[in-house]
Amino acid sequence: MAASMYIVVEGEDPGFDIFVNGQALARNEDALEQLAERLKVSPLLEFFSADENSMALLLEQGAGNPDWAQHLPEPQWFNAPDGLRTVRALIDFLAATPAALGSDTQPALYELREYERVLRKTAERELHWHLAVSWR
């Protein structure tokens, strides 16, 4: 089962495309967490929050227990500039160190640049965001 880390933007329709595949980031999440700590920025999963929609998607995909959805806390929302700080630090490092994640460096770098695009537009519109995870 492949995991994907994707961005959720607060509200019904932010007015721009928020899709990012996120599979390379999910595959390398442990290494990226360690890298973020070395770079003294928040790891990506610190921006994770579950909401009813993402939990419903997980349940549709056969992951998890239906009882979860009934006891979820309110989703947490984060400021886009905080996420941009992490994403840009990771981009700078991976661009300068092409072998950092082996053959996954370029796919992860591509997805981080997509995250940057989404978070920049989120910041411009003064919206909030969080990461969610899906399994396929």
OpenMM code with the backbone's topology and positions (N, CA, C; nanometers):
from openmm import Vec3, app, unit

residues = "MET ALA ALA SER MET TYR ILE VAL VAL GLU GLY GLU ASP PRO GLY PHE ASP ILE PHE VAL ASN GLY GLN ALA LEU ALA ARG ASN GLU ASP ALA LEU GLU GLN LEU ALA GLU ARG LEU LYS VAL SER PRO LEU LEU GLU PHE PHE SER ALA ASP GLU ASN SER MET ALA LEU LEU LEU GLU GLN GLY ALA GLY ASN PRO ASP TRP ALA GLN HIS LEU PRO GLU PRO GLN TRP PHE ASN ALA PRO ASP GLY LEU ARG THR VAL ARG ALA LEU ILE ASP PHE LEU ALA ALA THR PRO ALA ALA LEU GLY SER ASP THR GLN PRO ALA LEU TYR GLU LEU ARG GLU TYR GLU ARG VAL LEU ARG LYS THR ALA GLU ARG GLU LEU HIS TRP HIS LEU ALA VAL SER TRP ARG".split()
positions = [
    Vec3(0.0842, -0.1170, 0.0000),
    Vec3(0.0000, 0.0000, 0.0000),
    Vec3(0.0890, 0.1238, 0.0000),
    Vec3(0.0725, 0.2103, -0.0989),
    Vec3(0.1533, 0.3316, -0.1106),
    Vec3(0.0866, 0.4465, -0.0360),
    Vec3(0.1670, 0.5196, 0.0372),
    Vec3(0.1156, 0.6356, 0.1102),
    Vec3(0.1440, 0.7618, 0.0290),
    Vec3(0.0644, 0.8631, 0.0554),
    Vec3(0.0813, 0.9934, -0.0079),
    Vec3(0.0550, 1.1011, 0.0969),
    Vec3(0.1426, 1.2009, 0.1037),
    Vec3(0.1240, 1.3147, 0.1933),
    Vec3(0.0772, 1.4322, 0.1081),
    Vec3(-0.0425, 1.4821, 0.1385),
    Vec3(-0.0976, 1.5892, 0.0561),
    Vec3(-0.1421, 1.7058, 0.1421),
    Vec3(-0.1579, 1.8206, 0.0763),
    Vec3(-0.1946, 1.9450, 0.1441),
    Vec3(-0.3458, 1.9634, 0.1394),
    Vec3(-0.4018, 2.0021, 0.2538),
    Vec3(-0.5418, 2.0424, 0.2639),
    Vec3(-0.5411, 2.1907, 0.2990),
    Vec3(-0.6152, 2.2706, 0.2218),
    Vec3(-0.6253, 2.4141, 0.2488),
    Vec3(-0.7621, 2.4411, 0.3078),
    Vec3(-0.7648, 2.5224, 0.4105),
    Vec3(-0.8873, 2.5549, 0.4824),
    Vec3(-0.9914, 2.6166, 0.3890),
    Vec3(-1.1153, 2.5736, 0.4045),
    Vec3(-1.2249, 2.6285, 0.3251),
    Vec3(-1.2686, 2.5327, 0.2160),
    Vec3(-1.3789, 2.5682, 0.1519),
    Vec3(-1.4365, 2.4834, 0.0474),
    Vec3(-1.3509, 2.4798, -0.0787),
    Vec3(-1.3125, 2.5964, -0.1290),
    Vec3(-1.2368, 2.6059, -0.2534),
    Vec3(-1.1401, 2.7224, -0.2427),
    Vec3(-1.0095, 2.6940, -0.2335),
    Vec3(-0.9145, 2.8042, -0.2186),
    Vec3(-0.8967, 2.8874, -0.3451),
    Vec3(-0.9484, 2.8405, -0.4583),
    Vec3(-0.9361, 2.9161, -0.5823),
    Vec3(-0.8112, 2.8835, -0.6627),
    Vec3(-0.7410, 2.7761, -0.6258),
    Vec3(-0.6235, 2.7331, -0.7011),
    Vec3(-0.6047, 2.5836, -0.6793),
    Vec3(-0.5264, 2.5228, -0.7686),
    Vec3(-0.5022, 2.3785, -0.7628),
    Vec3(-0.4095, 2.3464, -0.6457),
    Vec3(-0.4521, 2.2564, -0.5578),
    Vec3(-0.3692, 2.2196, -0.4424),
    Vec3(-0.3113, 2.0789, -0.4558),
    Vec3(-0.3334, 2.0128, -0.5690),
    Vec3(-0.2875, 1.8750, -0.5834),
    Vec3(-0.1353, 1.8659, -0.5865),
    Vec3(-0.0828, 1.7757, -0.5040),
    Vec3(0.0572, 1.7340, -0.5060),
    Vec3(0.0552, 1.5846, -0.4805),
    Vec3(0.1250, 1.5061, -0.5605),
    Vec3(0.1246, 1.3614, -0.5466),
    Vec3(0.1671, 1.3188, -0.4068),
    Vec3(0.2825, 1.3609, -0.3605),
    Vec3(0.3270, 1.3371, -0.2242),
    Vec3(0.3759, 1.1967, -0.1919),
    Vec3(0.3874, 1.1091, -0.2903),
    Vec3(0.4322, 0.9730, -0.2624),
    Vec3(0.5809, 0.9655, -0.2288),
    Vec3(0.6646, 1.0422, -0.2994),
    Vec3(0.8083, 1.0419, -0.2695),
    Vec3(0.8340, 1.0998, -0.1308),
    Vec3(0.7574, 1.2018, -0.0932),
    Vec3(0.7731, 1.2601, 0.0407),
    Vec3(0.7316, 1.1594, 0.1477),
    Vec3(0.6240, 1.0865, 0.1243),
    Vec3(0.5795, 0.9856, 0.2209),
    Vec3(0.6823, 0.8735, 0.2330),
    Vec3(0.7377, 0.8292, 0.1200),
    Vec3(0.8388, 0.7211, 0.1229),
    Vec3(0.9621, 0.7621, 0.2016),
    Vec3(0.9935, 0.8901, 0.2009),
    Vec3(1.1171, 0.9393, 0.2624),
    Vec3(1.0915, 1.0218, 0.3870),
    Vec3(0.9770, 1.0069, 0.4470),
    Vec3(0.9383, 1.0916, 0.5595),
    Vec3(1.0382, 1.0823, 0.6750),
    Vec3(1.0863, 0.9636, 0.7081),
    Vec3(1.1825, 0.9510, 0.8188),
    Vec3(1.3106, 1.0291, 0.7904),
    Vec3(1.3645, 1.0124, 0.6704),
    Vec3(1.4878, 1.0832, 0.6338),
    Vec3(1.4640, 1.2339, 0.6298),
    Vec3(1.3475, 1.2755, 0.5797),
    Vec3(1.3165, 1.4185, 0.5746),
    Vec3(1.2959, 1.4771, 0.7137),
    Vec3(1.2407, 1.3978, 0.8037),
    Vec3(1.2254, 1.4436, 0.9420),
    Vec3(1.3624, 1.4685, 1.0054),
    Vec3(1.4537, 1.3733, 0.9878),
    Vec3(1.5890, 1.3899, 1.0421),
    Vec3(1.6585, 1.5103, 0.9794),
    Vec3(1.6387, 1.5267, 0.8498),
    Vec3(1.6993, 1.6398, 0.7799),
    Vec3(1.6428, 1.7720, 0.8317),
    Vec3(1.5113, 1.7793, 0.8489),
    Vec3(1.4489, 1.9017, 0.9013),
    Vec3(1.5051, 1.9352, 1.0394),
    Vec3(1.5215, 1.8348, 1.1227),
    Vec3(1.5773, 1.8590, 1.2565),
    Vec3(1.7200, 1.9133, 1.2461),
    Vec3(1.7998, 1.8562, 1.1543),
    Vec3(1.9369, 1.9068, 1.1338),
    Vec3(1.9364, 2.0512, 1.0854),
    Vec3(1.8373, 2.0840, 1.0016),
    Vec3(1.8272, 2.2187, 0.9460),
    Vec3(1.7566, 2.3163, 1.0410),
    Vec3(1.7122, 2.2630, 1.1555),
    Vec3(1.6453, 2.3430, 1.2586),
    Vec3(1.5147, 2.4073, 1.2096),
    Vec3(1.4376, 2.3266, 1.1349),
    Vec3(1.3032, 2.3654, 1.0934),
    Vec3(1.2072, 2.2553, 1.1379),
    Vec3(1.0797, 2.2852, 1.1373),
    Vec3(0.9791, 2.1873, 1.1789),
    Vec3(0.9699, 2.0751, 1.0767),
    Vec3(0.9697, 1.9492, 1.1215),
    Vec3(0.9474, 1.8383, 1.0280),
    Vec3(0.8080, 1.8485, 0.9653),
    Vec3(0.7943, 1.7971, 0.8445),
    Vec3(0.6666, 1.8052, 0.7734),
    Vec3(0.5506, 1.7498, 0.8551),
    Vec3(0.5718, 1.6370, 0.9242),
    Vec3(0.4600, 1.5763, 0.9967),
    Vec3(0.4134, 1.6594, 1.1158),
    Vec3(0.4878, 1.7621, 1.1543),
    Vec3(0.4367, 1.8525, 1.2572),
    Vec3(0.3196, 1.9351, 1.2046),
    Vec3(0.3007, 1.9330, 1.0732),
    Vec3(0.1896, 2.0036, 1.0106),
    Vec3(0.0734, 1.9092, 0.9771),
    Vec3(0.0801, 1.7862, 1.0266),
    Vec3(-0.0253, 1.6880, 1.0004),
    Vec3(-0.1456, 1.7133, 1.0904),
    Vec3(-0.2630, 1.6942, 1.0328),
    Vec3(-0.3866, 1.6958, 1.1099),
    Vec3(-0.4890, 1.6121, 1.0356),
    Vec3(-0.5670, 1.5374, 1.1088),
    Vec3(-0.6738, 1.4583, 1.0475),
    Vec3(-0.8040, 1.5363, 1.0577),
    Vec3(-0.8830, 1.5307, 0.9530),
    Vec3(-1.0155, 1.5897, 0.9575),
    Vec3(-1.1151, 1.4857, 0.9075),
    Vec3(-1.2417, 1.5182, 0.9122),
    Vec3(-1.3438, 1.4212, 0.8724),
    Vec3(-1.3259, 1.3749, 0.7290),
    Vec3(-1.2925, 1.4646, 0.6390),
    Vec3(-1.2774, 1.4274, 0.4983),
    Vec3(-1.1618, 1.3300, 0.4775),
    Vec3(-1.0460, 1.3588, 0.5382),
    Vec3(-0.9317, 1.2696, 0.5187),
    Vec3(-0.9563, 1.1353, 0.5862),
    Vec3(-1.0225, 1.1350, 0.7010),
    Vec3(-1.0527, 1.0086, 0.7667),
    Vec3(-1.1553, 0.9291, 0.6864),
    Vec3(-1.2533, 0.9955, 0.6268),
    Vec3(-1.3512, 0.9264, 0.5427),
    Vec3(-1.2811, 0.8626, 0.4234),
    Vec3(-1.1840, 0.9336, 0.3662),
    Vec3(-1.1082, 0.8794, 0.2541),
    Vec3(-1.0307, 0.7555, 0.2966),
    Vec3(-0.9674, 0.7611, 0.4132),
    Vec3(-0.8950, 0.6443, 0.4639),
    Vec3(-0.9883, 0.5249, 0.4816),
    Vec3(-1.1056, 0.5504, 0.5368),
    Vec3(-1.2017, 0.4417, 0.5580),
    Vec3(-1.2484, 0.3837, 0.4251),
    Vec3(-1.2715, 0.4691, 0.3257),
    Vec3(-1.3101, 0.4219, 0.1928),
    Vec3(-1.2013, 0.3340, 0.1326),
    Vec3(-1.0762, 0.3649, 0.1638),
    Vec3(-0.9634, 0.2900, 0.1103),
    Vec3(-0.9348, 0.1642, 0.1925),
    Vec3(-1.0167, 0.1392, 0.2940),
    Vec3(-1.0019, 0.0186, 0.3735),
    Vec3(-0.9025, 0.0282, 0.4866),
    Vec3(-0.8565, 0.1466, 0.5183),
    Vec3(-0.7611, 0.1649, 0.6281),
    Vec3(-0.8342, 0.2230, 0.7479),
    Vec3(-0.8060, 0.1716, 0.8626),
    Vec3(-0.8605, 0.2315, 0.9841),
    Vec3(-0.9910, 0.1713, 1.0307),
    Vec3(-1.0364, 0.2239, 1.1411),
    Vec3(-1.1546, 0.1759, 1.2105),
    Vec3(-1.2623, 0.2841, 1.2025),
    Vec3(-1.3853, 0.2487, 1.1617),
    Vec3(-1.4915, 0.3497, 1.1494),
    Vec3(-1.5190, 0.4262, 1.2792),
    Vec3(-1.4856, 0.3690, 1.3940),
    Vec3(-1.5068, 0.4381, 1.5211),
    Vec3(-1.4195, 0.5631, 1.5342),
    Vec3(-1.3051, 0.5652, 1.4633),
    Vec3(-1.2161, 0.6817, 1.4685),
    Vec3(-1.2905, 0.8086, 1.4321),
    Vec3(-1.3642, 0.8026, 1.3215),
    Vec3(-1.4279, 0.9225, 1.2668),
    Vec3(-1.5247, 0.9863, 1.3657),
    Vec3(-1.5766, 0.9081, 1.4597),
    Vec3(-1.6720, 0.9611, 1.5563),
    Vec3(-1.6043, 1.0312, 1.6732),
    Vec3(-1.4728, 1.0147, 1.6867),
    Vec3(-1.4014, 1.0702, 1.8026),
    Vec3(-1.2836, 1.1579, 1.7616),
    Vec3(-1.2923, 1.2174, 1.6451),
    Vec3(-1.1818, 1.3005, 1.5970),
    Vec3(-1.1811, 1.4364, 1.6652),
    Vec3(-1.0631, 1.4847, 1.7019),
    Vec3(-1.0558, 1.6232, 1.7498),
    Vec3(-1.0754, 1.7170, 1.6306),
    Vec3(-1.0993, 1.8414, 1.6595),
    Vec3(-1.1094, 1.9405, 1.5528),
    Vec3(-0.9757, 1.9437, 1.4776),
    Vec3(-0.9797, 1.9627, 1.3450),
    Vec3(-0.8534, 1.9686, 1.2717),
    Vec3(-0.7709, 2.0900, 1.3140),
    Vec3(-0.6406, 2.0730, 1.3089),
    Vec3(-0.5497, 2.1837, 1.3364),
    Vec3(-0.5148, 2.2495, 1.2042),
    Vec3(-0.5048, 2.3806, 1.2050),
    Vec3(-0.4681, 2.4565, 1.0865),
    Vec3(-0.3411, 2.5337, 1.1157),
    Vec3(-0.2555, 2.5425, 1.0153),
    Vec3(-0.1245, 2.6038, 1.0331),
    Vec3(-0.1092, 2.7221, 0.9378),
    Vec3(-0.0213, 2.8150, 0.9762),
    Vec3(0.0104, 2.9302, 0.8927),
    Vec3(0.1020, 2.8864, 0.7793),
    Vec3(0.0705, 2.9291, 0.6588),
    Vec3(0.1489, 2.8907, 0.5414),
    Vec3(0.2958, 2.9329, 0.5509),
    Vec3(0.3285, 3.0523, 0.6029),
    Vec3(0.4706, 3.0882, 0.6116),
    Vec3(0.5523, 2.9895, 0.6961),
    Vec3(0.4919, 2.9279, 0.7970),
    Vec3(0.5644, 2.8291, 0.8774),
    Vec3(0.5984, 2.7064, 0.7930),
    Vec3(0.5020, 2.6609, 0.7129),
    Vec3(0.5278, 2.5484, 0.6237),
    Vec3(0.6287, 2.5831, 0.5158),
    Vec3(0.6198, 2.7052, 0.4641),
    Vec3(0.7154, 2.7490, 0.3618),
    Vec3(0.8584, 2.7470, 0.4140),
    Vec3(0.8775, 2.7837, 0.5389),
    Vec3(1.0113, 2.7836, 0.5985),
    Vec3(1.0714, 2.6427, 0.5929),
    Vec3(0.9917, 2.5418, 0.6306),
    Vec3(1.0385, 2.4034, 0.6267),
    Vec3(1.0636, 2.3585, 0.4835),
    Vec3(0.9659, 2.3806, 0.3975),
    Vec3(0.9752, 2.3345, 0.2585),
    Vec3(1.0954, 2.3968, 0.1880),
    Vec3(1.1158, 2.5254, 0.2061),
    Vec3(1.2280, 2.5926, 0.1387),
    Vec3(1.3628, 2.5456, 0.1921),
    Vec3(1.3725, 2.5185, 0.3208),
    Vec3(1.4976, 2.4661, 0.3763),
    Vec3(1.5278, 2.3280, 0.3178),
    Vec3(1.4255, 2.2438, 0.3067),
    Vec3(1.4449, 2.1108, 0.2486),
    Vec3(1.4814, 2.1205, 0.1004),
    Vec3(1.4156, 2.2098, 0.0268),
    Vec3(1.4468, 2.2299, -0.1153),
    Vec3(1.5930, 2.2723, -0.1313),
    Vec3(1.6342, 2.3717, -0.0544),
    Vec3(1.7715, 2.4220, -0.0660),
    Vec3(1.8727, 2.3109, -0.0408),
    Vec3(1.8487, 2.2309, 0.0627),
    Vec3(1.9430, 2.1235, 0.0957),
    Vec3(1.9450, 2.0178, -0.0144),
    Vec3(1.8270, 1.9714, -0.0568),
    Vec3(1.8218, 1.8640, -0.1567),
    Vec3(1.8748, 1.9102, -0.2923),
    Vec3(1.8524, 2.0361, -0.3275),
    Vec3(1.9059, 2.0886, -0.4536),
    Vec3(2.0584, 2.0913, -0.4509),
    Vec3(2.1158, 2.1171, -0.3339),
    Vec3(2.2615, 2.1230, -0.3196),
    Vec3(2.3236, 1.9857, -0.2944),
    Vec3(2.2403, 1.8866, -0.2591),
    Vec3(2.2889, 1.7530, -0.2241),
    Vec3(2.2069, 1.6492, -0.3001),
    Vec3(2.2292, 1.6337, -0.4295),
    Vec3(2.1431, 1.5510, -0.5128),
    Vec3(2.1375, 1.4025, -0.4758),
    Vec3(2.2322, 1.3534, -0.3984),
    Vec3(2.2295, 1.2120, -0.3607),
    Vec3(2.1724, 1.1907, -0.2209),
    Vec3(2.1200, 1.2947, -0.1591),
    Vec3(2.0744, 1.2865, -0.0198),
    Vec3(1.9722, 1.1760, 0.0034),
    Vec3(1.8800, 1.1565, -0.0895),
    Vec3(1.7765, 1.0528, -0.0752),
    Vec3(1.7923, 0.9444, -0.1814),
    Vec3(1.9118, 0.9314, -0.2348),
    Vec3(1.9361, 0.8329, -0.3400),
    Vec3(1.8531, 0.8655, -0.4630),
    Vec3(1.7921, 0.7638, -0.5208),
    Vec3(1.7140, 0.7836, -0.6438),
    Vec3(1.5843, 0.8604, -0.6183),
    Vec3(1.5467, 0.8800, -0.4935),
    Vec3(1.4244, 0.9545, -0.4607),
    Vec3(1.4480, 1.1045, -0.4417),
    Vec3(1.5728, 1.1504, -0.4517),
    Vec3(1.5995, 1.2926, -0.4291),
    Vec3(1.5240, 1.3792, -0.5289),
    Vec3(1.5331, 1.3498, -0.6568),
    Vec3(1.4668, 1.4339, -0.7572),
    Vec3(1.3145, 1.4289, -0.7456),
    Vec3(1.2518, 1.3094, -0.7295),
    Vec3(1.1062, 1.3086, -0.7095),
    Vec3(1.0628, 1.3857, -0.5841),
    Vec3(1.1386, 1.3734, -0.4748),
    Vec3(1.1050, 1.4461, -0.3517),
    Vec3(1.1220, 1.5963, -0.3725),
    Vec3(1.2266, 1.6347, -0.4415),
    Vec3(1.2510, 1.7755, -0.4704),
    Vec3(1.1376, 1.8328, -0.5558),
    Vec3(1.0933, 1.7583, -0.6542),
    Vec3(0.9813, 1.8017, -0.7384),
    Vec3(0.8562, 1.8243, -0.6526),
    Vec3(0.8250, 1.7283, -0.5645),
    Vec3(0.7062, 1.7409, -0.4798),
    Vec3(0.7202, 1.8563, -0.3814),
    Vec3(0.8385, 1.8780, -0.3273),
    Vec3(0.8598, 1.9914, -0.2372),
    Vec3(0.8390, 2.1240, -0.3108),
    Vec3(0.8810, 2.1300, -0.4353),
    Vec3(0.8579, 2.2527, -0.5126),
    Vec3(0.7090, 2.2730, -0.5390),
    Vec3(0.6342, 2.1635, -0.5548),
    Vec3(0.4890, 2.1730, -0.5681),
    Vec3(0.4268, 2.2189, -0.4354),
    Vec3(0.4755, 2.1665, -0.3236),
    Vec3(0.4308, 2.2132, -0.1921),
    Vec3(0.4554, 2.3633, -0.1804),
    Vec3(0.5748, 2.4062, -0.2232),
    Vec3(0.6086, 2.5479, -0.2146),
    Vec3(0.5088, 2.6317, -0.2939),
    Vec3(0.4743, 2.5872, -0.4151),
    Vec3(0.3777, 2.6595, -0.4983),
    Vec3(0.2434, 2.6716, -0.4263),
    Vec3(0.1948, 2.5604, -0.3706),
    Vec3(0.0649, 2.5605, -0.3025),
    Vec3(0.0704, 2.6477, -0.1776),
    Vec3(0.1757, 2.6352, -0.0991),
    Vec3(0.1854, 2.7123, 0.0251),
    Vec3(0.2054, 2.8613, -0.0021),
    Vec3(0.2741, 2.8954, -0.1101),
    Vec3(0.2898, 3.0368, -0.1461),
    Vec3(0.1530, 3.0974, -0.1784),
    Vec3(0.0728, 3.0251, -0.2567),
    Vec3(-0.0607, 3.0752, -0.2896),
    Vec3(-0.1500, 3.0779, -0.1657),
    Vec3(-0.1318, 2.9816, -0.0773),
    Vec3(-0.2075, 2.9790, 0.0480),
    Vec3(-0.1724, 3.1015, 0.1319),
    Vec3(-0.0445, 3.1325, 0.1408),
    Vec3(0.0007, 3.2502, 0.2166),
    Vec3(-0.0507, 3.3795, 0.1539),
    Vec3(-0.0460, 3.3890, 0.0211),
    Vec3(-0.0931, 3.5101, -0.0472),
    Vec3(-0.2398, 3.5383, -0.0158),
    Vec3(-0.3179, 3.4321, 0.0026),
    Vec3(-0.4613, 3.4463, 0.0295),
    Vec3(-0.4923, 3.4450, 0.1801),
    Vec3(-0.3853, 3.4408, 0.2609),
    Vec3(-0.3976, 3.4392, 0.4071),
    Vec3(-0.4878, 3.3258, 0.4555),
    Vec3(-0.4726, 3.2086, 0.3919),
    Vec3(-0.5462, 3.0885, 0.4320),
    Vec3(-0.4565, 3.0013, 0.5189),
    Vec3(-0.5152, 2.9024, 0.5804),
    Vec3(-0.4411, 2.8071, 0.6633),
    Vec3(-0.4412, 2.6714, 0.5953),
    Vec3(-0.3565, 2.5817, 0.6432),
    Vec3(-0.3395, 2.4520, 0.5789),
    Vec3(-0.2985, 2.3475, 0.6805),
    Vec3(-0.3028, 2.2216, 0.6382),
    Vec3(-0.2390, 2.1123, 0.7103),
    Vec3(-0.2086, 1.9999, 0.6130),
    Vec3(-0.1265, 1.9071, 0.6570),
    Vec3(-0.0970, 1.7877, 0.5788),
    Vec3(-0.1938, 1.6781, 0.6181),
    Vec3(-0.2275, 1.5959, 0.5212),
    Vec3(-0.3048, 1.4751, 0.5444),
    Vec3(-0.2331, 1.3610, 0.4733),
    Vec3(-0.2686, 1.2393, 0.5076),
    Vec3(-0.2054, 1.1213, 0.4488),
    Vec3(-0.3131, 1.0298, 0.3960),
    Vec3(-0.2890, 0.9743, 0.2783),
    Vec3(-0.3789, 0.8702, 0.2272),
    Vec3(-0.2958, 0.7499, 0.1896),
    Vec3(-0.3583, 0.6362, 0.1910),
    Vec3(-0.2947, 0.5106, 0.1512),
    Vec3(-0.3723, 0.4542, 0.0350),
    Vec3(-0.2999, 0.4070, -0.0658),
    Vec3(-0.3643, 0.3471, -0.1833),
    Vec3(-0.3178, 0.2054, -0.2002),
] * unit.nanometer
topology = app.Topology()
chain = topology.addChain("A")
for resn in residues:
    res = topology.addResidue(resn, chain)
    for name in ("N", "CA", "C"):
        topology.addAtom(name, app.Element.getBySymbol(name[0]), res)
